[in-house]
């Protein structure tokens, strides 16, 4: 069962473009190779990265309250610094989700981190329950794609109830403790932490639990300490409204889709009751029948908004569907499932975290304030799914101050971690710099001059950082026809 087909748009983090290597700074450097006595590493080759890497596993307790009890093995992938005389403060990479593994975002080595890797090891960590660290997932079958929401929910409950995993052990706090075990096992001193989306929550938790271990933080698409993941309607609706406004101001888009908002509202209303579509399968071109439900329509729209380049295709998709040609929209709905493969998000781990740390705090007043069409179906279904998980609620506590220097990156068009979330997080950081990129969505580190800025910040975290070059990132063009976006 592919989690992205059930929980669309919640788990995506998009990486693209590339950076280039930079010259080494003049500061004193020391070897970052694991110290004697650390776990044995083997040469490995993993999808998404060119060249050899080092892979190893670090044993950790399943329950830190019972260190002599059952254990887990955390998979770690080390991309060694290009230079032998490397700095002694590596960059730990924390992926999003929750449910995405560090080993599944290795493609950022050649984009966001290519400059950083010139002088630092890049350490990708598979959070407990993800990737190669005992992935918690459900079996996927082709028929799931055509099931109704009720049938899918029954499949989820069956998967949960037949699992013997102690889900209560899979919390953000325990994952943060795992990071410290990894740091100690590899013999590193202070480390730098890069986190994206949910990885920013984990990064903040680590910096608070082990402040002496963190040299600096780079948080991209920042989650606020009190943010409730399924309650994101306000930001999602704002991103959708901005897209409509940008289309209305663009001569070509406005001419092609003069009634875009009305067409969208009509489709949203029609899919609430479910629309049975007879069309050519976008994968095979064979005749097929699919049901476009309100949840699938809303979830697909939300997922599209994560990337501005993808979002600029949405007017075309909406207009085509409004005219009765649903194939392009259905093809986009299939996209994340088609490319998730074996590296898809760990669905049960996602539920374990969200059901313990988020759903208990979905109060009626919060849900009223955060209600929006594109997030409502998922928000309404999460509490029922969480009943089957039966995990104890994790209390929200007042966040302590983070002392380490932090660079916070936000996309102004982000539909789930909007700049206001980073601003809320920065209030609990002693030395935070927040940069908002006008034409970015959910993820900034790989765009434009950002790879160079990451290197500059890591070299001198307390120095002034000129991030004005990020304003040069242009908006993508709108797709006005079947041939694709405008040149």
Secondary structure, 3 states (H helix, E strand, C coil): CCHHHHCCCCCCCCCCCCCCCCCCCCCCCCCCCCCCCCCCCEEECCCCCCCCEEEEEEEEECCCCCCCCCEEEEEEEEECCCCCCCCCCCEEEECCCCCCCHHHHHHHHHCCCCCHHHCCCEEEECCCCCCCCCCCCCCCCHHHHHCCHHHHHHHHHHHHHCCCCCHHHCCHHHHHHHHHHHHHHHCCCCEEEEEECHHHHHHHHHHHHCHHHEEEEEEECCCCCCCCCCCCHHHHHHHHHHHHHHHHHCHHHHHHCCCHHHHHHHHHHHHHCCEEEEEECCCCCCEEEEEECHHHHHHHHHHHCCCHHHHCCHHHHHHHHHCCCCHHHHHHHHHHHHHHHHHCCCHHHHHHHHHHHCHHHCCHHHHHHCCCHHHHHHHHHHHHHHHHHCCCCCCCCCCCCECCEEEEEEECCCCCCCHHHHHHHHCCECCEEEEEECCCCCCCCCCCCHHHHHHHHHHCCCCCCCCHHHHHCCCCCCECCCCCECC
